[in-house]
Amino acid sequence: MKTVIIILLLASIIAFSCTNAKIGYFWHITDFHYNPLYSSQGDIRKNCRRLADRGSSRYLRALGKYGDYACDSSLELIESAAKYMRTRHSDNVEFVLWTGDIVTSHYTLSEDDRLNAIRNMTFLLSRTFSSHFVFPVLGDLDPKPSETVTTLWMQWLPLEALETFANGGYYTIEQKQNKLRLVILNTNLFGIREHNTPESSLQWEWLSSVFNKADKANEMIYIIGHTAPGTEYRHGHEMAVGAVEKYIRMVRQHARRIAGQFFGHLHTDTFRIFYDNERPVSWALLAPSVTPHRYPSDASNPGLRLYKFDTHNGKVLDYTQYYLDLKTANRNIESAQWTVEYNVTLYYGLHDITATSLHNLADRIRTGTTHDNSILKRYLRAYKVKFEESENCDSACAHQHYCSITCLDLPAYQQCLDSASSALATAADSAAIETFPLKAAIALTVLAAGVSF
């Protein structure tokens, strides 16, 4: 009889816990690269801008209503994304992360014109998420913090957040009822040009104080920014070496408080893992862009991401990646058919989203053999958001992706690259891969940062 009572009590406790675990959703959208001058009669040499003299006929291919892989986003593309998001889980969406690079760099140098384009995008999201908070992030193409930008986004941010945003472009959102705190960083202050400025020092001091507050209040934290630490072999190492090392140390110190890290910038679908004494302790997920163009001459399909999470403690349970097949959308101009690309736990066979499970996934990406490389193929397909021209990637290429995922500080990444080069030399008779962008990016970064090994 006592055994039965104990079982019933345990069952009631579990049921009570499940009842109090509220499931919510949040959108992550990034890198609109809105091009107000996009024209279906534009010239791809000029980011699909219409010119009076359009020049050589080889640049005059028909451009679609929703955009072109060689150019940044048309208004119609962004509007179609907003329309689709409005139809998905609208009652259960808690907030929206909007992680920067709002306007294309090819638009204009006029600050007023760029601010007006940002104003138009802000208004579009205000109408799309009329009853939700949108938390904006400054990207490397966005203007510096100012009273004008602060005023644009004051509808979404509390007073304390407005003050730190106006001064430095960073802020925190406290959700006392859920014990979850959002920490929005200005990752521009981690860049090579700005990491030694007083503004950067103030952000580090502020971030340390936010972690201390979270510790005292027993809060979990989401870190949100535009540029993630680490190196992607087509982009190089974009943060200052010292800033990356300091960030990694801070993540290690507070890993038990960090429920997730969310970034954009690379226009690809990938992830990063943080280690402490070779033990995976934290992760970052990088969402693909809305723009189909990737600098300098690559492309991917437009993407949107919807996260599923436990609103009480911030634990990320899953996410669904949506995409638009741009070529198909341009053939059916009446409406853009956004659709599910994949669900991450099902797609990769993950039991959960943790640093350990993503570490194991990275190992599977690296060690896939020619006879069993299904995980690598899945990763590469997602990496470019089902863009049809997937790269031919052998074992050395897979190792290079692994280096980007797992080696976030420059010395470790360089060491990992050397290992990849050795693997490439060993497999010299196999298919060649693109090694120049990777090695050249590292060499240029080392020279720019003044680092020696």
PADO-953111 format. One record per residue (C-alpha): residue in one letter; x, y, z. Coordinates in steps of 0.2 Angstrom, whole numbers, padded with zeros to 4 digits, always signed. Each point is the difference from the previous one (the first is absolute). Layout:
N
AXYZ
...
end
This chain:
453
M+0000+0000+0000
K+0014+0012+0005
T+0008-0004-0017
V-0016+0005-0009
I-0001+0016+0009
I+0018+0005-0004
I-0003-0004-0018
L-0015+0011+0000
L+0009+0014+0008
L+0014+0000-0012
A-0012-0001-0015
S-0009+0016+0007
I+0016+0009+0003
I+0005-0004-0018
A-0017+0005-0007
F+0001+0017+0010
S+0017+0003-0007
C-0006-0003-0018
T-0015+0011+0003
N+0011+0015+0006
A+0013-0002-0015
K-0008+0012-0012
I+0006-0002-0018
G+0003+0016-0010
Y+0007+0005-0016
F+0011+0014-0007
W+0005+0005-0017
H+0018+0003-0005
I+0002+0011-0016
T+0016+0007-0006
D+0009+0009-0014
F-0014+0008-0010
H+0013+0010-0011
Y-0015+0009-0006
N+0003+0008-0017
P-0012+0014-0003
L+0007+0002-0018
Y-0003-0018-0005
S-0008-0001-0017
S-0005-0015-0011
Q+0008+0009-0014
G+0016+0003+0010
D+0018-0003-0003
I+0008-0014+0010
R+0017+0009-0001
K-0009+0014+0011
N-0009-0011+0012
C-0016-0001-0012
R-0001+0019+0000
R-0008+0007-0016
L+0012+0010-0011
A-0003+0012-0014
D+0014-0009-0010
R-0001-0019+0004
G+0016-0004-0010
S+0004-0018-0005
S-0014-0012-0004
R+0007-0014+0011
Y-0005+0010+0015
L-0018+0003-0005
R-0008-0017+0005
A-0018+0001+0006
L+0000+0004+0018
G-0014-0007+0011
K-0013+0010+0010
Y+0006-0008+0016
G+0018+0003-0003
D+0016-0008-0008
Y+0014-0010+0007
A+0013+0013-0005
C-0009+0014+0009
D-0007+0005+0017
S-0018+0000+0005
S-0014+0008-0010
L-0015+0008+0010
E-0011-0014-0006
L+0011-0013+0007
I+0000+0007+0017
E-0018+0004+0000
S-0004-0019-0005
A+0011-0005+0015
A-0010+0011+0012
K-0017-0006-0007
Y+0006-0018+0003
M+0006+0003+0018
R-0017+0007+0004
T-0008-0016-0004
R+0011-0011+0011
H-0004-0003+0019
S-0006+0018+0002
D-0008-0004+0017
N+0015-0008+0007
V+0014+0011-0006
E+0009+0009+0015
F+0011+0011-0009
V+0011+0003-0016
L+0019+0001-0002
W+0005+0012-0014
T+0019-0002-0001
G+0006+0014-0011
D+0006+0005-0018
I-0017+0007-0004
V+0005+0010-0016
T+0012-0005-0014
S+0017+0008-0001
H-0003+0004-0018
Y-0014+0011+0003
T+0007+0018+0004
L+0012+0008+0011
S-0013+0013+0005
E-0004-0003+0019
D-0017+0008-0002
D-0005-0012-0014
R+0007-0015+0009
L-0010+0005+0016
N-0015+0002-0010
A+0002-0018-0007
I+0002-0006+0017
R-0016+0010+0005
N-0009-0009-0013
M+0005-0017+0005
T-0004+0004+0019
F-0017+0005-0006
L-0002-0016-0009
L+0004-0011+0015
S-0011+0011+0011
R-0015-0004-0011
T+0006-0018-0001
F+0002-0003+0019
S-0012+0013+0006
S-0002-0008+0017
H+0017-0007+0002
F+0017+0007+0005
V+0014+0001-0013
F+0017+0001+0007
P+0012+0008-0013
V+0019-0002-0001
L+0012+0011-0009
G+0010-0009-0014
D+0016+0006-0008
L-0010+0009-0014
D-0011+0009+0012
P+0002+0018+0006
K+0009+0003+0017
P-0011+0003+0015
S-0009+0016+0000
E-0015+0009+0006
T-0009-0002-0017
V+0003-0019+0000
T-0005-0001+0018
T-0016+0009-0004
L-0004-0012-0014
W+0000-0015+0012
M-0006+0008+0016
Q-0017-0009-0003
W+0008-0016+0005
L+0012+0004+0013
P-0002+0005+0019
L+0008+0015+0007
E+0016-0008+0007
A+0003-0009-0017
L-0002+0016-0010
E+0013+0009+0011
T+0014-0013-0003
F-0005-0002-0018
A+0001+0019-0004
N+0018+0000+0008
G+0007-0016-0006
G-0012-0010-0011
Y-0003-0014+0013
Y-0013-0003+0013
T-0008-0014+0010
I-0018-0005+0002
E-0006-0007+0017
Q-0014-0012+0001
K-0003-0003+0018
Q-0015-0011-0001
N+0010-0013-0010
K+0018+0002+0007
L+0006+0003-0018
R+0011+0015-0004
L+0004+0005-0018
V+0017+0008-0002
I+0002+0010-0017
L+0018+0004-0005
N+0007+0012-0012
T+0013-0011-0008
N+0007+0014-0010
L+0009+0005+0016
F+0009-0017-0001
G+0007+0004-0017
I+0018+0003-0005
R-0003+0019-0002
E-0010+0003+0016
H+0005-0013+0013
N+0013+0012+0009
T-0012+0015+0001
P-0008+0006+0016
E-0017-0005-0006
S+0006-0018-0002
S+0007+0000+0018
L-0017+0007+0006
Q-0009-0015-0008
W+0011-0013+0008
E-0003+0008+0017
W-0018+0001-0003
L-0001-0018-0006
S+0010-0006+0016
S-0013+0009+0011
V-0015-0008-0009
F+0007-0017+0003
N+0002+0005+0019
K-0018+0005+0000
A-0005-0016-0008
D+0010-0010+0013
K-0009+0009+0014
A-0017-0002-0007
N+0003-0018-0006
E-0005+0005-0018
M+0005-0009-0016
I+0007+0010-0014
Y-0002+0001-0019
I+0015+0009-0008
I-0005+0008-0017
G+0011+0009-0012
H+0004+0003-0018
T+0017-0008-0003
A+0005-0016+0009
P+0018-0003+0006
G+0010-0011-0010
T+0005-0002-0018
E-0009-0006-0015
Y+0012-0005-0014
R-0008+0012-0013
H-0001+0015+0011
G+0016-0001+0010
H+0001+0005+0019
E-0010+0016+0001
M+0001+0003+0019
A+0016+0006+0009
V+0010-0014+0007
G+0000+0007+0017
A-0019+0003+0000
V-0003-0018-0005
E+0011-0007+0013
K-0008+0011+0013
Y-0018-0005-0006
I+0005-0018+0001
R+0006+0002+0018
M-0016+0008+0005
V-0010-0013-0008
R+0010-0014+0009
Q-0002+0009+0017
H-0019+0002-0002
A-0004-0015-0011
R-0013-0007+0013
R-0010+0016-0001
I+0000+0001-0019
A-0015-0009-0008
G+0004+0005-0018
Q+0010+0011-0011
F-0008+0007-0017
F+0009+0009-0014
G-0001+0003-0019
H+0012+0009-0012
L+0007-0014-0009
H-0016-0003-0011
T+0003-0019+0003
D-0008-0013+0011
T+0013-0006+0013
F+0004-0001+0018
R+0015+0003+0012
I+0005-0010+0016
F+0009+0007+0015
Y+0012-0011+0010
D+0008+0001+0017
N+0014-0013+0002
E-0006-0009-0015
R-0017-0002+0007
P-0015+0008-0010
V-0008+0013+0012
S-0010+0011-0012
W-0006+0003-0017
A-0005+0013-0013
L-0012-0002-0014
L+0002+0011-0016
A-0015+0003-0010
P+0000+0002-0019
S-0004+0017-0008
V-0016+0006-0008
T+0011+0007-0014
P+0005-0013-0013
H+0017+0008-0004
R+0016-0005+0009
Y+0015+0010-0002
P+0010+0000-0011
S-0008-0011-0013
D-0009-0014+0009
A-0019-0003+0003
S-0013-0009+0011
N-0019+0000+0001
P-0008+0012+0011
G-0004-0007+0018
L-0010+0003+0016
R+0002-0009+0016
L-0013-0004+0014
Y+0006-0006+0016
K-0010-0011+0013
F+0005+0003+0018
D-0005-0002+0018
T-0005+0017+0005
H+0004-0003+0018
N+0019-0004-0001
G+0004+0004-0018
K+0004-0017-0005
V+0000-0002-0019
L-0010-0015-0005
D+0000+0001-0018
Y+0000+0011-0015
T-0008+0000-0018
Q+0009+0007-0014
Y-0011+0008-0014
Y+0006+0005-0017
L-0005+0007-0017
D+0005-0009-0016
L+0004+0017-0009
K+0001-0008-0017
T-0017-0008+0002
A-0008+0016+0008
N+0006+0011-0014
R-0009-0012-0012
N-0016+0001+0010
I-0001+0019+0003
E-0017+0000+0007
S+0006-0006+0017
A+0016-0005+0008
Q-0002-0018+0007
W+0011+0000+0016
T+0001-0018+0007
V+0008-0011+0013
E+0018-0004-0004
Y+0003-0011+0015
N-0003-0003+0018
V+0017+0000+0009
T-0002-0015+0012
L-0008-0011-0013
Y+0012+0006-0014
Y+0016-0005+0009
G-0008-0013+0012
L+0004+0010+0016
H-0008-0005+0017
D+0002+0018+0006
I+0009+0017-0004
T+0015+0000+0012
A+0018+0004-0002
T+0004-0019+0001
S-0013-0005-0013
L+0006+0013-0012
H+0018-0005+0003
N-0004-0018-0004
L-0009+0007-0016
A+0016+0010-0005
D+0010-0017+0002
R-0012-0008-0011
I+0002+0013-0013
R+0019-0001+0000
T+0001-0019+0001
G-0012-0004-0014
T+0008-0012-0012
T-0003-0002-0019
H-0011-0014+0004
D-0010+0008+0014
N+0000+0019-0002
S-0019+0003+0002
I+0002+0012+0014
L+0013+0010-0009
K-0011+0001-0015
R-0015+0006+0011
Y+0011+0013+0008
L+0006+0007-0016
R-0018+0000-0007
A-0006+0010+0015
Y+0016+0011+0000
K-0005+0008-0017
V-0019-0002+0004
K-0003-0013-0014
F+0008+0011-0013
E+0002-0012-0015
E+0019+0003-0002
S+0006-0010+0015
E+0019-0001+0001
N+0010-0016-0003
C+0007-0003+0017
D+0012-0014+0004
S+0007-0005+0017
A+0013+0014+0001
C-0014+0012-0004
A-0011-0007+0013
H+0014+0002+0012
Q+0001+0019-0004
H-0018+0002+0004
Y+0003-0009+0016
C+0014+0012+0004
S-0012+0015-0002
I-0013-0008+0011
T+0012-0006+0015
C+0015+0012+0000
L-0005+0017+0003
D+0016+0009+0005
L+0013+0003-0013
P+0014-0011+0006
A-0011-0015+0002
Y-0007+0003-0017
Q+0017+0002-0008
Q+0005-0016+0008
C-0016-0009-0006
L+0004+0007-0018
D+0017-0007+0000
S-0008-0017+0005
A-0012+0002-0015
S+0014+0004-0012
S+0009-0016+0005
A-0016-0009-0003
L-0001+0008-0017
A+0018-0004-0004
T-0003-0018+0005
A-0015-0001-0012
A+0009+0009-0014
D-0007-0012-0013
S-0018+0004+0005
A-0011+0014-0006
A+0007+0017+0003
I-0009+0013+0012
E+0001+0019+0001
T+0014+0003+0012
F+0006+0017-0005
P-0015+0010+0008
L+0003-0009+0016
K+0019+0002+0001
A+0000+0017-0007
A-0013+0006+0012
I+0010-0006+0015
A+0016+0008-0007
L-0008+0017-0003
T-0008-0001+0017
V+0016-0004+0009
L+0009+0015-0009
A-0014+0012+0004
A-0001-0005+0018
G+0019+0000+0002
V+0000-0018+0007
S+0015-0011-0001
F+0001-0019+0004
end
